Amino acid sequence: MATDSQPAAPDPQSLAFLPALSLQSLYGAIGQALSDAAKNAANAQQQGNVLAQAATTEGISTLFSIDTATLGIAAREELDKAKASLSRGKSSKIGR
């Protein structure tokens, strides 16, 4: 024997809780999204600091690794220019 049963009518008291439950879900999702955004911002800041520190370290290392021979060659060239300048000055005075 088959009986056609009517679906039970929803309880009015349970229907009253639906707006509160949907808002609870919405607020939870918003809170999770804000938490993720803050975590991502902090992580990006930390990565930027690491990158800046690495660039500074590399720059200082480059500055300190300039070979002293290079500086010596530059100084030698300046001394040679000064000697040449002095010798031109002496020879012109001698010729007078």
C-alpha positions as CSV (number, residue, x, y, z in Angstrom):
1,M,0.0,0.0,0.0
2,A,1.5,3.3,-1.1
3,T,0.8,6.4,0.9
4,D,1.4,9.8,-0.4
5,S,2.8,11.7,2.5
6,Q,3.0,15.4,2.7
7,P,6.4,16.9,3.6
8,A,6.4,18.2,7.1
9,A,6.0,22.0,7.3
10,P,9.1,23.7,8.5
11,D,9.1,24.7,12.1
12,P,8.6,28.5,12.5
13,Q,11.1,28.6,15.3
14,S,13.9,27.0,13.1
15,L,13.1,29.4,10.3
16,A,13.7,32.3,12.7
17,F,17.3,31.2,13.2
18,L,18.2,31.2,9.5
19,P,19.2,34.9,9.2
20,A,21.4,34.6,12.2
21,L,23.1,31.5,10.9
22,S,23.7,33.1,7.5
23,L,25.2,36.2,9.1
24,Q,27.4,34.0,11.3
25,S,28.7,32.3,8.2
26,L,29.3,35.6,6.5
27,Y,31.1,37.1,9.4
28,G,33.3,34.0,9.7
29,A,34.2,34.2,6.0
30,I,35.0,38.0,6.3
31,G,37.2,37.3,9.4
32,Q,39.1,34.6,7.6
33,A,39.7,36.8,4.6
34,L,41.0,39.6,6.7
35,S,43.2,37.3,8.6
36,D,44.7,35.9,5.4
37,A,45.2,39.4,4.1
38,A,47.1,40.5,7.2
39,K,49.2,37.3,7.1
40,N,50.1,37.9,3.4
41,A,51.0,41.5,4.1
42,A,53.3,40.6,6.9
43,N,54.9,37.9,4.8
44,A,55.4,40.3,1.9
45,Q,57.0,42.8,4.3
46,Q,59.4,40.2,5.6
47,Q,60.4,39.1,2.1
48,G,61.0,42.7,1.2
49,N,63.3,43.1,4.2
50,V,65.2,40.0,3.3
51,L,65.7,41.3,-0.3
52,A,66.8,44.7,0.9
53,Q,69.3,43.1,3.3
54,A,70.7,40.9,0.6
55,A,71.1,43.8,-1.8
56,T,72.9,45.8,0.9
57,T,75.1,42.9,1.8
58,E,76.0,42.4,-1.9
59,G,76.7,46.1,-2.4
60,I,79.0,46.3,0.6
61,S,80.7,43.2,-0.5
62,T,81.3,44.7,-3.9
63,L,82.7,47.9,-2.4
64,F,85.1,45.9,-0.2
65,S,86.2,43.6,-3.0
66,I,87.7,46.4,-5.2
67,D,91.2,45.2,-5.7
68,T,94.0,47.3,-4.3
69,A,95.9,46.8,-7.5
70,T,93.2,48.7,-9.3
71,L,93.6,51.6,-6.9
72,G,97.4,51.4,-7.2
73,I,97.2,51.6,-11.0
74,A,94.9,54.7,-10.7
75,A,97.3,56.3,-8.3
76,R,100.3,55.5,-10.5
77,E,98.6,57.1,-13.5
78,E,97.9,60.3,-11.5
79,L,101.6,60.3,-10.3
80,D,102.8,59.9,-13.8
81,K,100.6,62.8,-14.9
82,A,102.0,65.0,-12.1
83,K,105.6,64.0,-13.0
84,A,105.0,64.8,-16.7
85,S,103.5,68.2,-15.7
86,L,106.5,69.0,-13.5
87,S,109.0,68.0,-16.0
88,R,107.4,70.2,-18.7
89,G,107.5,73.1,-16.3
90,K,111.2,72.6,-15.5
91,S,112.2,72.2,-19.1
92,S,110.5,75.4,-20.1
93,K,112.2,77.3,-17.3
94,I,115.6,75.9,-18.3
95,G,115.2,76.9,-21.9
96,R,114.7,80.6,-21.0
